[in-house]
């Protein structure tokens, strides 16, 4: 069967799910066609054939992270933006124009591909395409109607988006079922939205079978766009460089690997997947922004965390982990200093709670179930 898989590039969590899903479907003999933009496109291109580039849709972001007020203006109007990676000013297109261009990028090859099913991870444009061309669709999402940190001015846009979500054949939530859903505050009340019956909580795509390790250091994986990474570094480094405990920091900048040391803090421009796994496995606790995929990595290794959210979805994930007594949320340097002290004092309690969350999460095999759902629609 022919499958079209499209994913958002707002963070790399979406492509981190599409890659293992695509490989599993490929093993089953299905013909796959991929669409995305930005770094997600580059990752897909390195892993698969039949990868098409489309216009990326992004928030307005600079060295201070995502700027909410500017992002709201940028919905309709282009704005000047300093590109940290290219070290120059550019004009960022409006989200409206990015969305229009992306839709037509997706539509350009739809007749030739003629997919039997469309699978979209966070890509609403793909859902709109599926509706217009009457293609059965599966939507993979851990954000539907968020309740943490989103401006009320975005509510009309949310309702517009939900029109396309409601027309899906199936909605997959790659997360634990309630009451242990990490993305609970980003999904919203499914009864109120009118989605019950179409939604299934299948568990994370990350294999959460417990992997035990030591407690040798603090691990801080920095990820996200350049602005987000810059914001996290400004918060993290002044605190970590003062700790007596060894700290390992991955700066999330691929390319030539460079390592340096500041006090007990070991900084790497990036870590390979094997090095990252080793650093996570042997951490006392993890400091990260609250991204959904990394949440389940900490669950896999049963490592408590301190979350420093840089955008609303991460804020919701951090709040849920904190409600489960598995994490502490910090929004600035002072809060981070206090969180580190508390984590060291209450480490045993946090470890116990993380082991309980790992045990529950390990009951679900999200990737296997996602493939089953997609193949059932093909029958």
LUMBA-242651 format. One record per residue (C-alpha): residue in one letter; x, y, z. Coordinates in steps of 0.5 Angstrom, whole numbers, padded with zeros to 4 digits, always signed. Example, Ala and Ser with C-alpha at 12.3 -4.5 7.8 and 13.67 -1.06 7.14 Angstrom:
<nodes>
A+0025-0009+0016S+0027-0002+0014
</nodes>
This chain:
<nodes>
X+0000+0000+0000X+0002+0007-0001X+0003+0012+0005X+0004+0019+0005X+0007+0021+0012X+0008+0029+0014X+0011+0032+0020X+0011+0039+0023X+0018+0041+0024X+0016+0046+0030X+0022+0042+0034X+0024+0035+0032X+0020+0031+0037X+0015+0030+0031X+0020+0027+0026X+0023+0023+0032X+0017+0019+0032X+0016+0019+0024X+0023+0016+0023X+0022+0010+0027X+0014+0009+0025X+0017+0010+0018X+0022+0004+0019X+0017+0000+0022X+0012+0001+0016X+0017+0000+0011X+0019-0007+0014X+0012-0009+0013X+0013-0008+0005X+0009-0001+0005X+0011+0004+0000X+0012+0011+0003X+0013+0018+0001X+0015+0023+0006X+0014+0031+0007X+0017+0036+0012X+0021+0042+0012X+0027+0045+0015X+0032+0040+0020X+0026+0035+0020X+0027+0035+0012X+0034+0034+0013X+0033+0028+0018X+0028+0024+0013X+0032+0025+0007X+0038+0022+0011X+0034+0016+0013X+0029+0015+0007X+0028+0015-0001X+0022+0019-0003X+0023+0025+0001X+0020+0032-0001X+0021+0039+0002X+0016+0043+0004X+0015+0050+0007X+0017+0050+0014X+0012+0054+0019X+0015+0057+0025X+0014+0061+0031X+0018+0068+0032X+0024+0066+0036X+0030+0070+0037X+0036+0069+0042X+0031+0070+0048X+0027+0064+0045X+0020+0064+0043X+0017+0071+0043X+0009+0071+0044X+0007+0078+0042X+0011+0078+0036X+0009+0071+0034X+0002+0074+0034X+0003+0079+0030X+0007+0075+0025X+0001+0070+0024X-0001+0075+0019X+0005+0080+0018X+0012+0079+0016X+0017+0081+0021X+0025+0082+0021X+0029+0077+0025X+0036+0076+0026X+0038+0069+0024X+0043+0067+0030X+0045+0061+0025X+0047+0065+0019X+0049+0071+0023X+0044+0076+0019X+0038+0080+0019X+0032+0076+0015X+0025+0078+0014X+0021+0072+0017X+0014+0071+0012X+0008+0071+0016X+0005+0064+0019X-0001+0065+0014X+0004+0066+0008X+0008+0060+0010X+0001+0056+0011X-0001+0057+0004X+0006+0055+0001X+0006+0049+0005X-0001+0047+0003X+0001+0048-0004X+0008+0044-0003X+0004+0038-0001X-0001+0038-0006X+0004+0039-0012X+0005+0031-0012X-0001+0029-0009X-0004+0026-0016X+0002+0022-0018X+0003+0019-0011X-0004+0017-0010X-0004+0015-0003X-0008+0010+0000X-0007+0013+0007X-0004+0020+0010X-0001+0020+0016X+0000+0027+0019X+0005+0028+0026X+0003+0035+0028X+0002+0037+0021X-0005+0041+0020X-0004+0042+0013X-0003+0035+0011X-0010+0034+0015X-0013+0039+0010X-0010+0036+0004X-0013+0029+0006X-0020+0032+0007X-0020+0036+0001X-0018+0030-0003X-0022+0025+0001X-0016+0021+0003X-0017+0017+0010X-0012+0020+0015X-0009+0019+0022X-0007+0024+0026X-0001+0023+0031X-0001+0029+0036X+0001+0030+0044X-0002+0037+0043X-0010+0039+0041X-0013+0044+0046X-0007+0046+0050X-0009+0050+0057X-0002+0052+0059X+0001+0058+0057X-0003+0059+0051X-0006+0066+0049X-0013+0067+0049X-0012+0070+0042X-0011+0064+0039X-0017+0060+0041X-0021+0062+0034X-0015+0059+0031X-0015+0053+0035X-0022+0052+0034X-0021+0052+0026X-0015+0047+0027X-0020+0042+0031X-0025+0042+0024X-0019+0038+0021X-0017+0034+0027X-0025+0032+0028X-0025+0029+0020X-0019+0024+0021X-0020+0017+0021X-0016+0016+0027X-0013+0020+0032X-0007+0017+0036X-0004+0020+0042X+0003+0017+0043X+0003+0018+0051X+0000+0014+0057X-0007+0013+0058X-0010+0018+0064X-0009+0019+0069X-0001+0018+0067X-0002+0022+0061X+0004+0027+0060X+0001+0031+0055X-0005+0032+0059X-0005+0039+0059X-0004+0040+0052X-0009+0035+0049X-0015+0038+0053X-0022+0035+0055X-0024+0030+0049X-0031+0030+0051X-0031+0038+0050X-0028+0038+0044X-0032+0032+0041X-0026+0027+0039X-0028+0021+0044X-0029+0015+0040X-0023+0017+0035X-0018+0018+0040X-0013+0012+0043X-0008+0013+0048X-0003+0008+0045X+0004+0009+0050X+0010+0013+0047X+0014+0011+0041X+0020+0011+0046X+0021+0004+0049X+0020+0005+0056X+0023-0002+0058X+0027+0000+0065X+0034+0001+0064X+0038+0002+0070X+0044+0006+0071X+0049+0009+0076X+0048+0016+0079X+0055+0019+0077X+0053+0026+0074X+0047+0031+0072X+0045+0031+0065X+0043+0037+0061X+0041+0036+0054X+0039+0042+0050X+0035+0042+0044X+0031+0046+0040X+0032+0052+0035X+0038+0056+0036X+0034+0062+0040X+0031+0056+0045X+0038+0053+0046X+0041+0060+0047X+0036+0062+0052X+0037+0055+0056X+0044+0056+0056X+0044+0063+0059X+0039+0060+0065X+0043+0053+0066X+0051+0055+0065X+0051+0060+0071X+0048+0055+0076X+0051+0048+0073X+0058+0051+0073X+0058+0052+0081X+0056+0045+0083X+0061+0041+0086X+0057+0035+0082X+0060+0033+0075X+0055+0036+0070X+0055+0034+0063X+0051+0039+0058X+0050+0037+0050X+0049+0044+0047X+0045+0041+0041X+0049+0044+0035X+0051+0038+0030X+0057+0038+0026X+0064+0038+0028X+0064+0035+0036X+0068+0040+0041X+0068+0039+0048X+0070+0044+0053X+0070+0044+0061X+0068+0050+0066X+0069+0048+0073X+0066+0041+0074X+0061+0042+0068X+0063+0038+0061X+0060+0042+0055X+0059+0038+0048X+0057+0041+0042X+0053+0035+0041X+0053+0028+0043X+0052+0021+0039X+0045+0017+0040X+0050+0012+0044X+0053+0018+0048X+0047+0021+0050X+0044+0014+0052X+0050+0013+0056X+0049+0020+0059X+0042+0019+0061X+0043+0012+0064X+0048+0014+0069X+0045+0021+0071X+0043+0023+0078X+0037+0027+0075X+0036+0031+0068X+0035+0038+0067X+0031+0039+0060X+0026+0044+0057X+0020+0039+0058X+0020+0036+0050X+0015+0030+0050X+0020+0025+0047X+0025+0027+0052X+0020+0026+0058X+0019+0019+0056X+0027+0018+0055X+0027+0020+0063X+0022+0015+0064X+0026+0010+0061X+0032+0011+0065X+0027+0013+0071X+0031+0019+0072X+0027+0025+0076X+0028+0032+0072X+0028+0039+0073X+0024+0042+0067X+0026+0049+0064X+0020+0050+0059X+0021+0055+0053X+0014+0054+0050X+0007+0053+0052X+0007+0045+0050X+0013+0044+0055X+0010+0048+0060X+0004+0043+0060X+0009+0037+0060X+0013+0040+0066X+0007+0041+0070X+0004+0034+0069X+0011+0031+0071X+0011+0036+0077X+0004+0034+0079X+0006+0026+0079X+0012+0028+0084X+0017+0026+0078X+0020+0033+0077X+0021+0040+0079X+0019+0046+0074X+0024+0052+0074X+0023+0058+0070X+0030+0062+0071X+0036+0062+0075X+0034+0063+0082X+0029+0058+0081X+0034+0053+0078X+0038+0054+0084X+0033+0052+0089X+0030+0046+0085X+0037+0043+0084X+0038+0044+0092X+0031+0041+0093X+0033+0035+0088X+0039+0033+0092X+0035+0033+0098X+0029+0029+0096X+0033+0025+0091X+0030+0018+0094X+0023+0020+0094X+0023+0023+0086X+0027+0016+0084X+0021+0012+0087X+0016+0016+0084X+0020+0015+0077X+0020+0008+0078X+0013+0008+0079X+0011+0012+0073X+0016+0007+0069X+0013+0001+0071X+0006+0004+0068X+0009+0006+0062X+0012+0000+0060X+0005-0004+0060X+0005+0000+0053X+0008-0001+0046X+0006+0005+0042X+0010+0004+0036X+0007-0003+0035X+0000-0001+0036X+0001+0005+0031X+0003+0001+0026X-0003-0004+0028X-0008+0002+0027X-0005+0004+0020X-0006-0003+0017X-0013-0004+0020X-0015+0002+0016X-0012-0001+0010X-0016-0007+0010
</nodes>
